[in-house]
Amino acid sequence: MNHRLIDRATLLAVVGVTSAMFVAPRVLFFARTGRLFPIRMVDHLSAPVAVSAWNPQELALADGRSVPLPGIQALPADSVALREATQRGVEIDAVGRVWGLVKVHHGCGNDPVREHTARVNLADMMLYLRVGEPGTPTIDLKGLAKRPGGSLSAYGWQVEEFQQFQAWQMWKRLDESSHNQAARK
C-alpha cells in the first residue's frame, strides 16, 4: 500500500513539473503581451521571380525580363531597402506594379508579433523612403520618411516607420482618387 502512494506521488510530481514546463512560458508571454501565443503575420507573393540585379532604369529579373518601377525615374546604385525587398523575389501584377516582401521588426518585448513579413509596392516604398529619383519631381515630401533610406536594418523595417508608410499609402491613394475624380468632371 505504501509503495503505491509513492508511485502516485511520483507520477503527480512528474505530471506537475511537465505541465509547468509547458504552461509557464505561455503565462509569462501572456503577462508581457496580453496574449497566450505569439502572432505571425506573413504575406506571400504570387509567382515570385528572382531579381538578379538592377540598374537606374529597371530591375533585371532572373527569367530575362526587365521591369521598371512605375513612378520611379531612376533607381539608386545601392539601396538597403531595395535589396531587402527584392531578395525573396518580386511579383508583377496585371497593371505592372511590382511587389516585394520586407521583414518588419517588432523590437519591443511586449509586442506579441514575433514574425512579420509584409508585401509592399516597391515604387511606393522607394518614394516613401526617398530612395531613387521620383518620376514626378513635384512629389510632396510631407509625410515621407524622416531620413532618406528610412530605418531598415538586418532585423527588418522598424515597425513604427512601416506603420507610417502604410498610413502614407492610404493618404496617397485618397489623394490620387480625388485628383482622378476632379479630372473626370
C-alpha positions as CSV (number, residue, x, y, z in Angstrom):
1,M,0.0,0.0,0.0
2,N,2.8,2.4,0.9
3,H,4.6,1.6,-2.3
4,R,1.5,2.5,-4.3
5,L,1.3,6.0,-2.7
6,I,4.9,6.7,-3.6
7,D,4.2,5.8,-7.2
8,R,1.2,8.1,-7.2
9,A,3.1,10.9,-5.7
10,T,6.0,10.5,-8.1
11,L,3.5,10.4,-11.0
12,L,1.8,13.6,-9.8
13,A,5.2,15.3,-9.4
14,V,6.3,14.3,-12.9
15,V,2.9,15.5,-14.4
16,G,3.1,18.7,-12.4
17,V,6.7,19.6,-13.4
18,T,6.0,18.7,-17.1
19,S,2.8,20.8,-17.1
20,A,4.7,23.7,-15.5
21,M,7.3,23.4,-18.2
22,F,4.7,23.9,-20.9
23,V,2.4,26.3,-19.1
24,A,5.0,28.7,-17.6
25,P,6.2,30.1,-20.9
26,R,2.6,30.8,-22.0
27,V,1.8,32.5,-18.7
28,L,5.0,34.7,-18.9
29,F,4.3,35.6,-22.5
30,F,0.7,36.5,-21.6
31,A,1.9,38.6,-18.7
32,R,4.2,40.6,-21.1
33,T,1.9,40.8,-24.1
34,G,-1.7,40.1,-23.1
35,R,-1.8,37.1,-25.5
36,L,-1.2,33.4,-24.9
37,F,0.6,32.7,-28.2
38,P,2.9,34.8,-30.5
39,I,1.4,36.3,-33.6
40,R,2.8,35.5,-37.1
41,M,2.0,38.0,-39.9
42,V,3.5,36.6,-43.0
43,D,2.5,37.8,-46.5
44,H,3.4,35.9,-49.7
45,L,4.0,36.7,-53.3
46,S,2.1,35.1,-56.1
47,A,4.5,33.6,-58.6
48,P,7.6,35.4,-57.4
49,V,10.5,35.9,-59.8
50,A,14.1,36.3,-58.6
51,V,15.8,39.7,-59.1
52,S,19.3,39.2,-60.4
53,A,20.3,42.9,-60.4
54,W,19.0,46.4,-61.0
55,N,20.2,49.4,-63.0
56,P,19.0,53.0,-62.8
57,Q,16.0,52.3,-65.1
58,E,14.8,48.9,-64.1
59,L,15.0,45.6,-62.2
60,A,16.7,42.7,-64.1
61,L,14.7,39.5,-63.4
62,A,16.2,36.0,-63.4
63,D,13.8,35.0,-66.2
64,G,15.3,37.5,-68.6
65,R,12.7,40.3,-68.3
66,S,13.5,43.8,-67.3
67,V,10.8,45.7,-65.2
68,P,10.7,49.4,-64.4
69,L,9.2,50.6,-61.1
70,P,6.2,52.8,-62.1
71,G,6.7,56.3,-60.7
72,I,10.5,55.9,-60.2
73,Q,12.6,57.6,-62.9
74,A,16.0,56.3,-61.5
75,L,16.9,53.6,-59.1
76,P,19.9,54.1,-56.8
77,A,23.1,52.2,-57.4
78,D,22.8,50.7,-53.9
79,S,19.9,50.6,-51.5
80,V,19.4,48.6,-48.4
81,A,15.6,48.9,-48.8
82,L,15.6,47.7,-52.4
83,R,18.0,44.9,-51.6
84,E,15.8,43.8,-48.7
85,A,12.5,44.0,-50.6
86,T,13.8,42.1,-53.7
87,Q,15.8,39.3,-52.0
88,R,12.8,37.0,-51.9
89,G,11.8,37.8,-55.5
90,V,9.2,40.1,-56.8
91,E,5.6,39.8,-58.1
92,I,4.4,41.9,-61.1
93,D,0.6,42.4,-61.0
94,A,-1.7,42.8,-64.0
95,V,-1.3,46.6,-64.1
96,G,2.5,46.5,-63.9
97,R,3.0,47.3,-60.2
98,V,6.0,45.5,-58.7
99,W,5.6,43.9,-55.3
100,G,8.3,42.6,-52.9
101,L,8.5,41.3,-49.3
102,V,10.0,43.1,-46.4
103,K,10.6,41.9,-42.9
104,V,9.1,44.2,-40.3
105,H,11.0,44.4,-36.9
106,H,8.8,44.5,-33.8
107,G,11.6,45.2,-31.3
108,C,9.6,45.6,-28.1
109,G,9.4,42.5,-25.9
110,N,5.8,43.5,-25.1
111,D,4.8,43.2,-28.7
112,P,3.1,39.8,-29.4
113,V,4.2,39.8,-33.0
114,R,7.2,37.5,-33.4
115,E,7.3,37.2,-37.2
116,H,6.1,39.9,-39.7
117,T,6.8,39.8,-43.4
118,A,4.9,42.4,-45.4
119,R,4.1,42.5,-49.1
120,V,4.9,46.1,-50.3
121,N,4.6,48.0,-53.5
122,L,8.2,48.7,-54.4
123,A,7.6,52.0,-56.1
124,D,5.6,53.3,-53.2
125,M,8.3,52.1,-50.8
126,M,11.1,53.8,-52.7
127,L,9.1,57.0,-52.9
128,Y,8.3,56.9,-49.2
129,L,11.9,56.2,-48.2
130,R,13.1,59.0,-50.6
131,V,15.4,56.5,-52.3
132,G,15.9,56.9,-56.1
133,E,14.6,59.6,-58.2
134,P,10.8,60.1,-58.5
135,G,9.2,60.3,-61.9
136,T,7.3,63.4,-60.9
137,P,9.6,66.0,-59.3
138,T,6.7,67.7,-57.6
139,I,6.2,65.0,-55.1
140,D,5.3,66.4,-51.7
141,L,7.9,65.5,-49.1
142,K,5.4,65.9,-46.2
143,G,4.7,62.6,-44.6
144,L,7.7,60.8,-46.2
145,A,10.4,59.0,-44.2
146,K,12.4,61.4,-42.0
147,R,15.7,60.5,-43.5
148,P,16.5,59.0,-46.9
149,G,16.6,55.2,-46.8
150,G,14.5,55.1,-43.7
151,S,15.1,52.7,-40.7
152,L,15.8,49.4,-42.3
153,S,18.4,47.1,-40.8
154,A,19.4,43.5,-40.8
155,Y,16.4,42.9,-38.5
156,G,14.0,44.5,-40.9
157,W,12.0,47.7,-41.2
158,Q,11.2,49.3,-37.9
159,V,7.5,48.7,-37.2
160,E,6.8,52.4,-36.3
161,E,8.1,53.6,-39.7
162,F,6.4,50.7,-41.5
163,Q,3.1,51.8,-40.0
164,Q,3.7,55.4,-41.1
165,F,4.4,54.1,-44.6
166,Q,1.1,52.3,-44.6
167,A,-0.7,55.5,-43.5
168,W,1.1,57.5,-46.2
169,Q,0.0,54.9,-48.8
170,M,-3.6,55.4,-47.7
171,W,-3.4,59.2,-48.0
172,K,-1.6,58.9,-51.3
173,R,-4.4,56.6,-52.7
174,L,-7.1,59.1,-51.4
175,D,-5.3,62.0,-53.0
176,E,-4.9,60.2,-56.3
177,S,-8.6,59.2,-56.3
178,S,-9.7,62.8,-55.6
179,H,-7.4,64.0,-58.4
180,N,-8.9,61.4,-60.8
181,Q,-12.5,62.4,-59.8
182,A,-11.7,66.1,-60.4
183,A,-10.2,65.3,-63.8
184,R,-13.3,63.4,-64.9
185,K,-15.6,66.5,-64.2
